[in-house]
Each structure stands twice: as structure tokens, then as C-alpha cells.
Amino acid sequence: MSEIKKKPSAKSGKAKKQAMKADRQAKEIKKETRKPDEA
């Protein structure tokens, strides 16, 4: 897994976008769990 991050190829472009999307969703979930009254 770490090798893919070290060497980004043309194929990993799509995977990178998905990873960023998942990371953003995870951050949003953390925000919701931290402050559920604001959601």
C-alpha cells in the first residue's frame, strides 16, 4: 500500500481521487460525531 503512495502512476490518479473523497467523508463523520448538535 505504501509503495502506491510513493510512486503515483497514471492509474493511481483515479484511486487518489477516491482516497481523497474517502478521507473527506471520514473527516466529516468525525466532525458530526464530535458535534452532533450542529449537524
Biopython code that builds the backbone (N, CA, C, O; Angstrom):
import numpy as np
from Bio.PDB.StructureBuilder import StructureBuilder

atoms = [
    (1, "MET", "N", (0.832, -1.210, 0.000)),
    (1, "MET", "CA", (0.000, 0.000, 0.000)),
    (1, "MET", "C", (0.867, 1.259, 0.000)),
    (1, "MET", "O", (0.566, 2.227, -0.699)),
    (2, "SER", "N", (1.940, 1.240, 0.786)),
    (2, "SER", "CA", (2.795, 2.436, 0.893)),
    (2, "SER", "C", (3.525, 2.688, -0.420)),
    (2, "SER", "O", (3.824, 3.835, -0.753)),
    (3, "GLU", "N", (3.814, 1.618, -1.170)),
    (3, "GLU", "CA", (4.531, 1.778, -2.438)),
    (3, "GLU", "C", (3.686, 2.563, -3.439)),
    (3, "GLU", "O", (4.220, 3.348, -4.224)),
    (4, "ILE", "N", (2.390, 2.356, -3.413)),
    (4, "ILE", "CA", (1.499, 3.064, -4.338)),
    (4, "ILE", "C", (1.546, 4.560, -4.046)),
    (4, "ILE", "O", (1.533, 5.376, -4.968)),
    (5, "LYS", "N", (1.601, 4.920, -2.767)),
    (5, "LYS", "CA", (1.651, 6.338, -2.395)),
    (5, "LYS", "C", (2.983, 6.946, -2.821)),
    (5, "LYS", "O", (3.031, 8.104, -3.234)),
    (6, "LYS", "N", (4.072, 6.166, -2.722)),
    (6, "LYS", "CA", (5.401, 6.676, -3.077)),
    (6, "LYS", "C", (5.516, 6.902, -4.583)),
    (6, "LYS", "O", (6.073, 7.904, -5.031)),
    (7, "LYS", "N", (4.975, 5.944, -5.366)),
    (7, "LYS", "CA", (5.090, 6.045, -6.825)),
    (7, "LYS", "C", (3.713, 6.214, -7.458)),
    (7, "LYS", "O", (3.073, 5.221, -7.803)),
    (8, "PRO", "N", (3.246, 7.442, -7.617)),
    (8, "PRO", "CA", (1.951, 7.679, -8.263)),
    (8, "PRO", "C", (2.039, 7.501, -9.776)),
    (8, "PRO", "O", (2.850, 8.154, -10.433)),
    (9, "SER", "N", (1.210, 6.623, -10.326)),
    (9, "SER", "CA", (1.217, 6.391, -11.768)),
    (9, "SER", "C", (-0.059, 6.948, -12.390)),
    (9, "SER", "O", (-0.899, 7.519, -11.696)),
    (10, "ALA", "N", (-0.197, 6.778, -13.695)),
    (10, "ALA", "CA", (-1.383, 7.286, -14.386)),
    (10, "ALA", "C", (-2.638, 6.590, -13.856)),
    (10, "ALA", "O", (-3.706, 7.196, -13.778)),
    (11, "LYS", "N", (-2.498, 5.308, -13.491)),
    (11, "LYS", "CA", (-3.645, 4.549, -12.982)),
    (11, "LYS", "C", (-4.059, 5.045, -11.600)),
    (11, "LYS", "O", (-5.247, 5.073, -11.277)),
    (12, "SER", "N", (-3.079, 5.436, -10.786)),
    (12, "SER", "CA", (-3.371, 5.824, -9.401)),
    (12, "SER", "C", (-4.103, 7.160, -9.319)),
    (12, "SER", "O", (-4.572, 7.535, -8.244)),
    (13, "GLY", "N", (-4.208, 7.878, -10.421)),
    (13, "GLY", "CA", (-4.907, 9.165, -10.401)),
    (13, "GLY", "C", (-6.341, 9.002, -9.929)),
    (13, "GLY", "O", (-6.836, 9.784, -9.117)),
    (14, "LYS", "N", (-7.006, 7.967, -10.454)),
    (14, "LYS", "CA", (-8.392, 7.706, -10.068)),
    (14, "LYS", "C", (-8.453, 7.275, -8.608)),
    (14, "LYS", "O", (-9.317, 7.726, -7.856)),
    (15, "ALA", "N", (-7.536, 6.404, -8.213)),
    (15, "ALA", "CA", (-7.506, 5.892, -6.837)),
    (15, "ALA", "C", (-7.227, 7.022, -5.864)),
    (15, "ALA", "O", (-7.769, 7.058, -4.759)),
    (16, "LYS", "N", (-6.365, 7.954, -6.292)),
    (16, "LYS", "CA", (-6.017, 9.088, -5.420)),
    (16, "LYS", "C", (-7.257, 9.938, -5.162)),
    (16, "LYS", "O", (-7.494, 10.371, -4.034)),
    (17, "LYS", "N", (-8.050, 10.176, -6.210)),
    (17, "LYS", "CA", (-9.274, 10.970, -6.052)),
    (17, "LYS", "C", (-10.231, 10.265, -5.096)),
    (17, "LYS", "O", (-10.849, 10.903, -4.244)),
    (18, "GLN", "N", (-10.351, 8.937, -5.243)),
    (18, "GLN", "CA", (-11.244, 8.172, -4.369)),
    (18, "GLN", "C", (-10.747, 8.236, -2.932)),
    (18, "GLN", "O", (-11.543, 8.352, -2.001)),
    (19, "ALA", "N", (-9.422, 8.160, -2.748)),
    (19, "ALA", "CA", (-8.839, 8.207, -1.406)),
    (19, "ALA", "C", (-9.116, 9.561, -0.766)),
    (19, "ALA", "O", (-9.453, 9.643, 0.415)),
    (20, "MET", "N", (-8.969, 10.634, -1.565)),
    (20, "MET", "CA", (-9.225, 11.988, -1.054)),
    (20, "MET", "C", (-10.704, 12.129, -0.673)),
    (20, "MET", "O", (-11.045, 12.735, 0.342)),
    (21, "LYS", "N", (-11.568, 11.554, -1.514)),
    (21, "LYS", "CA", (-13.010, 11.612, -1.253)),
    (21, "LYS", "C", (-13.330, 10.876, 0.049)),
    (21, "LYS", "O", (-14.087, 11.379, 0.879)),
    (22, "ALA", "N", (-12.756, 9.691, 0.222)),
    (22, "ALA", "CA", (-12.994, 8.894, 1.430)),
    (22, "ALA", "C", (-12.450, 9.619, 2.654)),
    (22, "ALA", "O", (-13.065, 9.604, 3.720)),
    (23, "ASP", "N", (-11.281, 10.257, 2.492)),
    (23, "ASP", "CA", (-10.678, 10.985, 3.611)),
    (23, "ASP", "C", (-11.563, 12.157, 4.013)),
    (23, "ASP", "O", (-11.735, 12.436, 5.199)),
    (24, "ARG", "N", (-12.123, 12.839, 3.019)),
    (24, "ARG", "CA", (-13.003, 13.982, 3.291)),
    (24, "ARG", "C", (-14.262, 13.504, 4.020)),
    (24, "ARG", "O", (-14.724, 14.144, 4.964)),
    (25, "GLN", "N", (-14.807, 12.370, 3.569)),
    (25, "GLN", "CA", (-16.001, 11.819, 4.213)),
    (25, "GLN", "C", (-15.686, 11.432, 5.654)),
    (25, "GLN", "O", (-16.495, 11.666, 6.552)),
    (26, "ALA", "N", (-14.505, 10.839, 5.879)),
    (26, "ALA", "CA", (-14.105, 10.429, 7.230)),
    (26, "ALA", "C", (-13.995, 11.648, 8.132)),
    (26, "ALA", "O", (-14.399, 11.607, 9.294)),
    (27, "LYS", "N", (-13.446, 12.737, 7.593)),
    (27, "LYS", "CA", (-13.309, 13.973, 8.375)),
    (27, "LYS", "C", (-14.685, 14.529, 8.723)),
    (27, "LYS", "O", (-14.905, 15.004, 9.838)),
    (28, "GLU", "N", (-15.608, 14.469, 7.767)),
    (28, "GLU", "CA", (-16.963, 14.969, 8.015)),
    (28, "GLU", "C", (-17.646, 14.125, 9.086)),
    (28, "GLU", "O", (-18.355, 14.653, 9.943)),
    (29, "ILE", "N", (-17.429, 12.813, 9.033)),
    (29, "ILE", "CA", (-18.031, 11.916, 10.031)),
    (29, "ILE", "C", (-17.463, 12.244, 11.405)),
    (29, "ILE", "O", (-18.196, 12.256, 12.394)),
    (30, "LYS", "N", (-16.163, 12.510, 11.471)),
    (30, "LYS", "CA", (-15.533, 12.867, 12.750)),
    (30, "LYS", "C", (-16.139, 14.159, 13.287)),
    (30, "LYS", "O", (-16.392, 14.278, 14.486)),
    (31, "LYS", "N", (-16.370, 15.118, 12.408)),
    (31, "LYS", "CA", (-16.976, 16.398, 12.819)),
    (31, "LYS", "C", (-18.371, 16.150, 13.382)),
    (31, "LYS", "O", (-18.742, 16.710, 14.414)),
    (32, "GLU", "N", (-19.146, 15.300, 12.691)),
    (32, "GLU", "CA", (-20.519, 15.009, 13.125)),
    (32, "GLU", "C", (-20.520, 14.314, 14.480)),
    (32, "GLU", "O", (-21.359, 14.606, 15.331)),
    (33, "THR", "N", (-19.575, 13.388, 14.681)),
    (33, "THR", "CA", (-19.540, 12.661, 15.952)),
    (33, "THR", "C", (-19.072, 13.585, 17.071)),
    (33, "THR", "O", (-19.482, 13.438, 18.222)),
    (34, "ARG", "N", (-18.211, 14.536, 16.724)),
    (34, "ARG", "CA", (-17.708, 15.476, 17.728)),
    (34, "ARG", "C", (-18.809, 16.468, 18.125)),
    (34, "ARG", "O", (-19.019, 16.738, 19.308)),
    (35, "LYS", "N", (-19.512, 17.010, 17.111)),
    (35, "LYS", "CA", (-20.574, 17.994, 17.386)),
    (35, "LYS", "C", (-21.870, 17.556, 16.698)),
    (35, "LYS", "O", (-22.205, 18.083, 15.636)),
    (36, "PRO", "N", (-22.596, 16.614, 17.274)),
    (36, "PRO", "CA", (-23.832, 16.130, 16.640)),
    (36, "PRO", "C", (-24.960, 17.157, 16.687)),
    (36, "PRO", "O", (-25.882, 17.104, 15.874)),
    (37, "ASP", "N", (-24.889, 18.094, 17.638)),
    (37, "ASP", "CA", (-25.953, 19.097, 17.765)),
    (37, "ASP", "C", (-25.890, 20.111, 16.621)),
    (37, "ASP", "O", (-26.897, 20.749, 16.312)),
    (38, "GLU", "N", (-24.719, 20.270, 15.984)),
    (38, "GLU", "CA", (-24.592, 21.231, 14.885)),
    (38, "GLU", "C", (-24.991, 20.622, 13.547)),
    (38, "GLU", "O", (-25.286, 21.350, 12.599)),
    (39, "ALA", "N", (-25.004, 19.289, 13.462)),
    (39, "ALA", "CA", (-25.300, 18.617, 12.202)),
    (39, "ALA", "C", (-26.726, 18.892, 11.732)),
    (39, "ALA", "O", (-27.136, 18.398, 10.682)),
]
sb = StructureBuilder()
sb.init_structure("model")
sb.init_model(0)
sb.init_chain("A")
sb.init_seg("    ")
for serial, (resi, resn, name, xyz) in enumerate(atoms, 1):
    if name == "N":
        sb.init_residue(resn, " ", resi, " ")
    sb.init_atom(name, np.array(xyz, "f"), 0.0, 1.0, " ", f" {name:<3s}", serial, name[0])
structure = sb.get_structure()
